[in-house]
């Protein structure tokens, strides 16, 4: 074969391309490496105080961003940019690459664990219902709605939808809305007797609107256990290096005086510290 024959040139080109491809695979940059190099990370959040929300002047605030910023700073990432997203679009947006993490204090559930990977939880919380002032329909929990044939509003994509189903709610009793404001509007208009949120969200919403109140006491148990949701940051399935680095920093930070002081302005204290790992939640324990 001639040194300059077309076949030889083609074989050499193919060998070179293969070598470059192999080098690219061997040194593929991880998301962790990329954000450390660029100095910032883009995250998705939904407006849900006190977990993650935009302040009137456009700043990203809440328990989840506060803890995430601390972790990112320790990892050498100085800037956290927020992308406001409807709750039900957070996981699709993450998987589509619109952002590199969900920082919205998302409950860790077995269903979600099939779509994303979670850092270990940063907090634990119960749930509550928002009702019209005076609770005219007498709905204090999911069981009340079942027994009285009343409707409850749920934000699309939230874990509360599944909890309503576990309590025996029929599909036509669940009013699914796109965001938290729409859930409150459903209650105020009478479209739903109540709206389901975490207890801190319900407390925050009730404090801002005299037409609604938090229904108390609220109880929800499953398989004999009083429910307590635990939430954290979510990442794409392939971003295990980023998840593991975040977990290492969380292990050093959660429960310290610095951590408790950081989250206190958002209504969290030592009673909200998590009790399980993400792996336990993903396994349904």
C-alpha positions as CSV (number, residue, x, y, z in Angstrom):
1,X,0.0,0.0,0.0
2,X,1.4,3.4,-1.0
3,X,2.2,5.8,1.9
4,X,-0.1,8.3,0.3
5,X,-2.8,6.0,-1.0
6,X,-6.4,7.0,-0.3
7,X,-7.1,3.9,1.7
8,X,-4.1,4.5,4.0
9,X,-5.1,8.2,4.5
10,X,-8.6,7.1,5.4
11,X,-7.3,4.5,7.9
12,X,-5.0,7.1,9.5
13,X,-7.8,9.6,9.8
14,X,-10.1,7.0,11.4
15,X,-7.3,6.0,13.8
16,X,-6.8,9.7,14.8
17,X,-10.5,10.3,15.3
18,X,-10.8,7.2,17.5
19,X,-7.8,8.4,19.6
20,X,-9.4,11.8,20.0
21,X,-12.7,10.3,20.9
22,X,-11.1,8.0,23.5
23,X,-9.3,11.0,25.0
24,X,-12.5,13.0,25.2
25,X,-14.3,10.2,27.0
26,X,-11.4,9.6,29.4
27,X,-11.3,13.3,30.3
28,X,-15.0,14.2,30.1
29,X,-15.6,17.2,32.3
30,X,-18.1,16.6,35.1
31,X,-20.7,19.2,36.1
32,X,-18.8,19.7,39.4
33,X,-15.6,20.5,37.5
34,X,-17.4,22.8,35.1
35,X,-19.1,24.9,37.8
36,X,-15.9,25.1,39.8
37,X,-14.1,26.3,36.7
38,X,-16.7,28.9,35.7
39,X,-17.4,30.0,39.3
40,X,-21.2,29.9,39.2
41,X,-24.1,27.4,39.0
42,X,-27.6,27.9,37.6
43,X,-30.3,26.4,39.8
44,X,-34.1,26.0,39.4
45,X,-36.5,27.1,42.1
46,X,-40.3,27.7,42.5
47,X,-41.7,30.6,44.5
48,X,-42.5,28.9,47.8
49,X,-41.7,30.8,50.9
50,X,-39.9,30.1,53.2
51,X,-38.1,27.4,51.2
52,X,-37.0,29.2,48.1
53,X,-38.4,32.4,46.7
54,X,-37.6,35.7,44.9
55,X,-37.7,38.8,47.1
56,X,-39.4,42.0,45.8
57,X,-36.0,43.2,44.6
58,X,-35.4,40.0,42.7
59,X,-32.9,38.3,45.0
60,X,-33.1,34.5,45.6
61,X,-33.8,33.8,49.2
62,X,-35.1,31.0,51.5
63,X,-33.8,28.0,53.5
64,X,-32.8,26.0,50.5
65,X,-30.8,28.7,48.6
66,X,-29.1,29.8,51.9
67,X,-27.8,26.3,52.7
68,X,-27.0,25.7,49.0
69,X,-24.9,28.9,48.8
70,X,-22.9,27.8,51.9
71,X,-22.2,24.5,50.3
72,X,-21.2,26.0,46.9
73,X,-18.9,28.5,48.6
74,X,-17.1,25.6,50.3
75,X,-16.8,23.9,46.9
76,X,-15.3,27.1,45.4
77,X,-18.4,28.2,43.5
78,X,-19.1,31.8,44.4
79,X,-22.3,32.6,42.5
80,X,-25.7,30.9,42.4
81,X,-28.1,32.0,39.7
82,X,-31.8,31.2,40.0
83,X,-34.2,30.2,37.3
84,X,-37.8,30.7,38.4
85,X,-39.8,27.7,37.3
86,X,-43.3,26.3,38.0
87,X,-43.1,23.4,40.5
88,X,-44.2,20.8,38.1
89,X,-41.6,21.8,35.6
90,X,-38.6,21.6,37.9
91,X,-37.6,18.0,37.3
92,X,-38.2,18.2,33.5
93,X,-36.2,21.5,33.4
94,X,-33.3,19.9,35.3
95,X,-33.2,16.8,33.0
96,X,-33.4,19.1,29.9
97,X,-30.3,21.1,31.1
98,X,-32.0,24.4,31.8
99,X,-30.2,24.4,35.1
100,X,-27.8,22.1,37.0
101,X,-29.7,21.6,40.3
102,X,-33.1,22.0,41.9
103,X,-32.8,24.1,45.0
104,X,-36.4,24.2,46.2
105,X,-36.3,22.0,49.3
106,X,-38.0,19.3,47.3
107,X,-39.3,16.3,49.2
108,X,-37.3,13.1,48.6
109,X,-39.7,10.4,47.4
110,X,-39.2,7.0,45.7
111,X,-41.0,8.3,42.6
112,X,-38.8,11.3,42.2
113,X,-35.7,9.1,42.9
114,X,-36.4,7.3,39.6
115,X,-35.9,10.6,37.8
116,X,-33.2,12.5,39.7
117,X,-30.7,12.0,42.4
118,X,-30.9,13.8,45.8
119,X,-28.4,15.1,48.3
120,X,-29.2,14.1,51.8
121,X,-32.1,16.1,53.4
122,X,-31.5,19.5,54.8
123,X,-34.8,19.7,56.8
124,X,-37.9,17.8,57.9
125,X,-41.5,19.2,58.0
126,X,-45.1,18.2,58.3
127,X,-48.0,19.4,56.2
128,X,-51.1,21.6,56.7
129,X,-54.2,22.9,54.9
130,X,-55.1,26.5,54.1
131,X,-58.9,27.2,54.4
132,X,-61.2,30.3,54.2
133,X,-61.3,32.2,57.4
134,X,-63.5,30.3,59.9
135,X,-63.1,27.1,57.9
136,X,-66.7,27.0,56.7
137,X,-66.5,23.5,55.2
138,X,-64.8,22.0,58.3
139,X,-61.9,20.5,56.4
140,X,-58.8,20.1,58.6
141,X,-57.1,17.2,56.9
142,X,-57.4,14.8,53.9
143,X,-59.7,12.4,55.8
144,X,-62.2,15.2,56.3
145,X,-62.3,15.9,52.6
146,X,-62.9,12.2,51.9
147,X,-65.7,11.8,54.4
148,X,-67.4,15.1,53.4
149,X,-66.9,14.8,49.7
150,X,-65.0,18.1,49.6
151,X,-62.2,19.2,47.2
152,X,-58.6,20.2,48.1
153,X,-56.3,22.2,45.8
154,X,-52.8,20.8,45.1
155,X,-49.9,22.4,43.3
156,X,-48.9,20.2,40.3
157,X,-45.9,18.0,41.0
158,X,-46.0,18.3,44.8
159,X,-45.8,15.3,47.1
160,X,-49.1,16.3,48.8
161,X,-51.0,15.0,45.7
162,X,-49.8,11.5,46.5
163,X,-50.6,11.9,50.2
164,X,-54.2,12.8,49.4
165,X,-54.5,9.7,47.3
166,X,-53.0,7.6,50.1
167,X,-55.7,9.1,52.4
168,X,-58.4,7.9,50.0
169,X,-59.2,11.1,48.0
170,X,-60.8,10.5,44.7
171,X,-59.3,12.1,41.6
172,X,-62.3,14.5,41.2
173,X,-61.7,15.7,44.7
174,X,-58.2,17.0,43.8
175,X,-58.0,20.4,42.1
176,X,-54.6,20.5,40.5
177,X,-53.2,24.0,39.9
178,X,-49.9,25.3,38.5
179,X,-48.6,27.3,41.5
180,X,-49.1,28.3,45.1
181,X,-51.0,31.5,44.3
182,X,-53.5,29.6,42.2
183,X,-54.0,27.1,45.1
184,X,-54.9,30.0,47.5
185,X,-57.1,31.5,44.8
186,X,-59.0,28.2,44.6
187,X,-59.8,28.4,48.3
188,X,-60.8,32.0,48.3
189,X,-63.1,31.5,45.3
190,X,-64.7,28.4,46.8
191,X,-63.5,26.2,44.0
192,X,-61.8,24.1,46.7
193,X,-62.5,23.8,50.5
194,X,-58.8,23.8,51.3
195,X,-55.3,23.8,49.7
196,X,-52.4,21.5,50.8
197,X,-48.9,22.8,51.6
198,X,-46.1,22.1,54.0
199,X,-46.8,23.5,57.4
200,X,-44.3,26.4,57.1
201,X,-45.7,27.4,53.7
202,X,-49.3,27.4,55.0
203,X,-48.1,29.5,58.0
204,X,-46.5,32.0,55.7
205,X,-49.4,32.3,53.3
206,X,-51.9,32.7,56.2
207,X,-49.9,35.5,57.7
208,X,-50.0,37.5,54.4
209,X,-53.8,37.2,53.7
210,X,-56.6,37.9,56.2
211,X,-59.1,36.0,54.1
212,X,-57.5,32.6,54.8
213,X,-56.1,30.7,57.8
214,X,-54.2,27.5,58.5
215,X,-56.5,24.6,59.6
216,X,-55.3,23.1,62.8
217,X,-54.6,20.5,63.9
218,X,-53.6,18.7,60.8
219,X,-52.7,15.0,60.9
220,X,-51.7,12.6,58.2
221,X,-50.3,9.1,58.8
222,X,-49.5,6.3,56.5
223,X,-49.0,2.7,57.6
224,X,-49.3,3.8,61.2
225,X,-46.6,6.4,61.0
226,X,-47.1,10.2,61.3
227,X,-45.9,11.7,58.1
228,X,-42.9,14.0,58.0
229,X,-41.5,15.0,54.7
230,X,-37.7,15.7,54.3
231,X,-36.4,17.7,51.4
232,X,-33.1,18.6,49.7
233,X,-31.4,19.5,46.5
234,X,-31.8,17.4,43.3
235,X,-29.4,16.7,40.5
236,X,-29.3,14.9,37.2
237,X,-28.8,11.1,37.5
238,X,-25.3,11.3,36.0
239,X,-24.1,14.1,38.4
240,X,-23.0,11.8,41.2
241,X,-19.7,13.6,41.7
242,X,-21.6,16.9,42.4
243,X,-24.1,15.1,44.7
244,X,-21.4,13.4,46.7
245,X,-19.4,16.7,47.1
246,X,-22.6,18.4,48.4
247,X,-23.3,15.5,50.8
248,X,-19.8,15.8,52.2
249,X,-20.3,19.5,53.0
250,X,-23.8,19.0,54.4
251,X,-22.5,16.3,56.8
252,X,-20.1,18.9,58.3
253,X,-22.7,21.7,58.4
254,X,-26.2,20.6,59.3
255,X,-27.1,20.9,62.9
256,X,-24.2,23.2,63.7
257,X,-24.8,26.6,65.4
258,X,-23.9,28.3,62.1
259,X,-26.5,26.3,60.2
260,X,-29.2,26.9,62.7
261,X,-28.5,30.6,62.8
262,X,-28.6,30.7,59.0
263,X,-32.1,29.1,58.7
264,X,-33.7,30.7,61.8
265,X,-34.9,33.7,59.8
266,X,-36.9,31.4,57.6
267,X,-38.7,29.7,60.6
268,X,-36.5,26.6,60.9
269,X,-34.9,25.3,64.1
270,X,-33.4,22.1,65.6
271,X,-36.8,20.5,65.5
272,X,-36.6,20.6,61.7
273,X,-33.4,18.7,61.4
274,X,-33.7,15.6,59.1
275,X,-33.8,12.1,60.5
276,X,-33.1,10.0,57.4
277,X,-30.7,9.9,54.5
278,X,-31.7,10.3,50.8
279,X,-31.1,6.6,50.2
280,X,-33.6,5.7,53.0
281,X,-36.2,8.0,51.5
282,X,-35.6,6.6,48.0
283,X,-36.1,3.1,49.3
284,X,-39.4,4.1,50.9
285,X,-38.2,3.5,54.5
